[in-house]
Amino acid sequence: MTEYFVYGSDATDYLKNKDKKMRTVIERVGHIDRPVDTDLFSSVMHHIIGQQISTKAQETIWKRMQQDLGAVTPETVAAAGTARLQSYGTTFRKAGYLADFAQKVRSSAFDLEGLRRLPDAEAVAALASLKGIGVWTAEMILLFCLQRPDVFSYDDLAIQRGLRMTYRHRKIERPLFERYRRRFHPYGSVASLYLWAVACGAIPEWTDPAARKSPPRQKVRNPKEAKP
């Protein structure tokens, strides 16, 4: 059974009252059902596998892993080894990251379930200490696994695009982004869902100001055609 990110009217009412543009987005788009994976081990594995590949390729690799290993657990993944993990279609480097992560969880060198008790910043730092996990990936795990309510990632290009489209900015520098983070706090995760929707075309007439075409070049006459 598919689980979705849980949020209610307390979040949407707050955002609508805080920001007129966000009110328009929420009312136009409606409730968003965004799937989550509440299993931490599975979520981290998915995010490592999925870096820089399509969702379809990610799911193909995951299905091959499930079919071959049966249960995808720290024990089965660590026992598989890098070469076998690579055979599912991932790169050698990613296979090494997966094996390293599984081994650390199995040996308790990394307290995976302990992440649930950590504040956001500490949880991000802990995840980012793992091979193959950067800050953006860690933030996505907080949002789509732990369902933390206030994740608003500067490193997410789609969120930046959604901000440009909603607020008509040509560029989102860090100070401007932080203004929006403060505005949407403590419901940054819900704001993220709606900005992703905008970035994906949920409001068709809204365009990206950064994608405006340059004015056409003026045709330069051939000097031989110039009149005396």
N, C-alpha and C positions, 0 to 999 in steps of 0.2 A: 504494500500500500504506500503510495506516494505521500510524503509529508511536505508541507509548505511553510515558508517563513511566516511566523505568527505575528500579526499586528492588528490593532483595532482602531476604533474611532478616537481614542485618546491621542494616538500619534497623528492621525490625519487631521483632526480638529486643531491640534496644536500647530501643525505646519501651515494649515490654511489660514489660521489667524495671524501667524507670524509673517506670512509672505504672500502677497497677492498673486504673483506669478505661480507659485507653488499651488495655491488654491485652484488656479485655472487648470494646471496639470492634473491634479488629483481628481477634479470633477470631470475632466475630459477622459481620463484614462480609466477611472474606476478602480476597484480592488485588484491587486496584482497577486496572482498565485505563483510564487517562485519556489521551485523545489529545493529542499535541503537534504543533506545527508548527516544525520545525527550521530553516526558512528565515527569517532575521531580517527581511528586507524584507517578506515576506508576513505575518509575525507582527505587525509594527508596523502595517501597513496594516489587517489584520483588527481589531486592537484599537481603532484610531481609528474605523473604520467602526461597530464594534459598541457603542460607548458609548451607553447609554440607549435601546437598541432591542432587540428580541427576537433570539434566535439565528436564527430563520427569516428575519427581515428582513435581517439581516447577510449571510446566505448568498445571498439573492436579489440584493442589491447586488453582492456579490462575483462571482456568476455573470454578471451583466450586464457587469461590467467586463472579465471574462475574454473573453466573447464579442465585445465591441467592440474591445478592445485586442489580443487574441490573447495574447501574453505580457505579464504584469503585471510590469514592471521599472521601475527608476528612470527610464529613458529614455522609455518609453511613457507613464508616468503624468505626468511633467513636461511632455511634449509635448502631452498631452491638454488641459491647462488646466482652470481651475476650473469653468467653465460646463459643459464636457463631463462632468467627473467628477460634478457635481451631477445631471446628467440620469440617472444610474444609480439615483437614489432617495435620495441622502444630502442633508444640509442644505448650504447655501452655506458655512457656517462650516467644517464638516467637510471639504468639498471643498477649501477653502483650506488646511486642515491637511495633507491628503494631497498636494496639489501642492507645498507648501512642503517637506515631508519628502522627497519624491522629488527635488526640485531640490537640496536640501542633500546628499543621498547622491550624486547624479550629479556634482556639482561638487566632491565630496570635502570640503565644508565640515563634514560630519558623518561621522566614521569609524565606519560601522555595524559592519563586521566586527571592528573594534578592541574592541568591547564584550566580545567573547569572552575577551579577555585581562585585563579589569578585575575587581577585587574587587567583590563585590555592591554595597556602598554607592556606589562610584564609578560602576558601571554604571547604577544607579537614578538617580543625579544626572544623568548624561549623557542618559539617555532623557527624564527629566523636564524637561530644558532645551528639548526640542522642543515646538512648538505642538501642543496637543491631547493631550499625554501628561502625566498626573499621576503621583504616587508609586505609587498602587495599580496603575495600568496598567503602569507600569514593572516593578513587582514581579511582575505576572502574566506579563510577557514573559520575565523571568528564569526563572520556574518552567516555563512551558509552551512555551518556545522553547529557552532555553539549558539547561534542566533542572538548574538550580542546586539543591543538596540542602537548603538551609537557609532557604527563603523562608517567612515566617510574618507575614502582613500584618494589621496592626491596623485598616487601613481597609476590610477585607473583612467585610461585614456577615454573610455566611454563616458565616465562621469564628467570629465572635463568637457567633452563634446556636448553632453546634455546641458551643462551650465552655459556654454556658449549659445546654444540654440534657444534656451529658455530666457536668458537675460541679455542676449544680443552682444556678447563680448567677442572681440576678435581673438583674444588670447587670455588664458587663465594663468596668471602668475601666482606664486605661492601666497603672497599677502592677501590677494583677492580671494583665493581659495579658502584661506583661514577665516575670512569674514563670513563666508557661507557656512563653514563648519560651525562657527559660533552661533549663527542664526538658526541652524537646523538642530543643534544640540537641545535635548538629549535623544533626538530621533533621527540621527544621521543615517542609520541603516534604511529606514523607510524612505527618506529623501533620496538615497542612492537608488532604490528600486525604481522610483519614478523618473529620475534622471536617466537611468539606463533605458527605460521605456521611451523617453523622448529621443534619445540618441539612436534608437532602433526604428524611429519613424512612427511612433504612436500618434503623433499629431502631424499629419502629412504636410501641412502648409508651413511648418516651422523648418527653416533651413539653418545650416551651419554658417555663420558669418565668416569663419576662417576659410571656407571653401568658395568664397566669392571669386568669380572669374576676373582676371585682370582685363582692363579695357583693351579692345582690339588695337593692334599696332596700326599706326597710320602708314598707308602705302607710300613707299619712297619711289619717286619717279626715277626712271632710268635716265642718267645724265644725257644720254644720246637723244632722249625724247624732249629735252628741255628746249623751250623756244628761245631764239636769240634775243 
